[in-house]
Amino acid sequence: MKKIKVLIVEDDPMVADINKRFTEAVDGFTVVGIADNGTKAIDMANKLHPDLIILDIYMPEVDGMGVLASLRKRDIEVDVILITAANDSDIISKVMRSGVIDYIIKPFKFDRFRNTLEAYRDFNSKIVEQDSFSQVELDKFFSAKMAKASSHLPKNMHGQTLDSVIDLLSCQSEALSADDVAGQVGISRVTARRYLDYLVVEGKLQMLLEYMPVGRPIHRFKMR
């Protein structure tokens, strides 16, 4: 798959370098440019045609709000993720109405950023592969995105394993048992059940009971 081209817009050189390294540490992304002010950002967006812009709010000349407004006014087809120290409710509400993919407040952890990029990448790969989506398919994507964004995991759980469980269930039309998940992810049944129960409590999974002719009913799980 062709790599997703990213333009980073950040006036602090050290933060810009961190954002670049974080972005290129995620498979499927390449940084094509860095702009240290809003004027340059708009010019580079026109010239480089990035797929995604990682944008700060507080910048010289033209701030992030101005960049967003200009991009939308010019109908530049690009997605935007905000990474900024701005946490004012008025700014956040205005930005969300501009159709940003995500809003990440500084300082942030790499896992939080990685989860957003992976969800964005996975959805974009599906857009390339198919012409239309059903409501069920969209629900699976947005449920997976919300679950991946959770950064408050219990101590005995790991984000990578959680992602694997979510990715597996997001691709299934039928509910799976803990044994099914364990076998396909490569973990023990006990571990699989721990992650499945966590996702049920978080409201991301639905747990179903399948009654058998003999023995106990089987618990099966599917994305909500």
N, C-alpha and C positions, 0 to 999 in steps of 0.2 A: 504494500500500500504506500502511496506517495506521502511523504512527511508533511505534517501540518506546519505552515509557515507562520512564525510568531514575530510580532513587533513589540518591543518593550518600551514603554514610555515612563521614564523615571529620571528626576533631576539629580538624585544622589548617586554618584558613580559607584559607590560601594554596594548600595542596595540594588542598583541596576545589574551589577555583576552577579550578585547572589541570585536574583531573579532569573538571569540567563542560565546560570549553572543548574538551578532547580528545574527549569523548563527542559533543558537538554538532557537531564538525568531521567526523564520520563520517555519511554520508547514511543517513537512516532512523531516527535516534535523537533523543529530546528528553528533557531532564532536568526532572522534575516536582517535585523537592524535594531538599534537602540537610539531613541530620541530623548534628549534631556530637557525639552520644553514642548509646549503644546503646538507652537507654530511648526516646528520640525516634524512633530508627530503627524500632523495633517498632510504635510508635503510628502513624507515618507510613505504614508498610507496610500497616497495617489500613485507613487512611483513603484513601490515594492509589491503592492497587491497582497498583503498578508491575509491569512485566513482568520487569524486571531490577534487581538491587541491586548496586552497586559498593561493596564493604565492606572496611573496615580491621579489623585485629585489635586493636591497642592503642588503647583508648578509655576515657574515664571512665564511671562508673556501671555499665554493662553492656558487656563487651568483645565483639569480633566473634564469638568462640566462643559466648557467651551468646545473641547475636542469632541466629546460625545455629540453635542448639538450640531457641530459642523459635519461629522460623519453621517448623521441621519439626514441632514438637509441636502447633502450632496448625493444621497443614495449610494454610499460606498458600502458594498456588501462585505461586511466583516463582523465577526463576533467579538465581544469585549468582556474581559474579566477585570474587575476593579481590585487592586491591591493598594490599600491606602490607610493612613492613620485617621482619616475622617470618619467619625462615628455619630455625627449629628443626624437626628431623625429626619430633618427636613431635606438634607442632602441625600440621605439614603432613599427616601421616598421618590425624589426627583430622578435619581439614577435608575431605580428599578423600573420606573415608567419608560425609560429609554431602551429597555430590552437587553440589559446586560445578562451574561450567562451566570455570573456569580459575583459575590461581594465579599472580599476577604480583608479583615482588619489587621493592620500591623500592630505588634509583631505577630507572626504566624509560624506554625510548624510545617515542615516539609510534607508530612503525611496529609495534612489538610489540603495543601496545594496539589499534591500528587493525585488525591482522590478526585478532585475537580477535573484535572486534565484527563485522567483515565476515562471518566464518565463521558466527557466531551468527545474524546477520541473514539470511543466505542460507538457512540451514537452517530458520529459522522461516517464511520465505516459502514453502518447500516444504510445511511442515506444514499451512499454511493451504490450499494448493492441492490436496493429495491426502490420502486417508484412511488409507493404509497404505504401508509401504515394504518393498521386497525387500532381501535381504542385500547385493546388488550396489549398490543405491542408498545404503545406509548406509555401505558400504565406501568408496564414492566421496567421501561427505561427510567422513568421518573422515580419509581420506587427504589430502584437500584442506586440511582444518584443520591437520593436522600440517605439511604443506608450507608453508602460509602463515605458520606461526609461526616458521619459520626466520629468524633475524635475522643470520646470518653468511654473507651472500652474497659471492661474489668481487667484486673491484672493478669488473669490466666488466659487472656485472649489476645490474638495478634491481628493487626489490620490486614496483612496479606492473606491469611487464612480466611478471614471474614470476606474479603473481596472474592476469593475463589468460590466460596459457598454461594455468594450473591450472583456471581457471573454464571454459575452452573444453573441455578434456579431460574434466572432471568431468561434463559434460552429454552426452558421446558414448557410445553403446553399442558403436561400432566403433572400431578403432585408426586413428589418423591418421598421415599422413606429415609430414615436416618442411615440405614444400611446402604441405600442407593447413593446417597450423598458421600458417605464415607468411602465407598469403593471408587467413585469417580474423581473425588478430590485427592484421595490418597492419605486419609487420616483414619483414626480409629472411630468405631461407632459411638463410643462415649464422647469423644471430642466433637464429632459431628452433631450429636444431640445437644451439646452445650451451646454451640453456635446457633443451632436452629431454635432452641428455646429462647435465646437472647433476642433473635430477630422477631420472634412471636411477641415477646414482651414489648419490643420497640414498635410494634404495629406494622412491621414490614412484611411479615409472613402470615399466612393463614394456615392453621393446623386442622387437618381433617381426620376423621376416624373411619377406617375401613374394617368392617366386621367380617371375620373369617368363619367358615363352617365349623372349624375346630380351633381352640386356643384363644388367646387374647386378641383384641382388635389391633390393627397396625396404625400407627400414627403416620400421616403423610403431610407434606408441606409444599406450599406453592406461594409465589409472590402475590401480594394483594393487588 
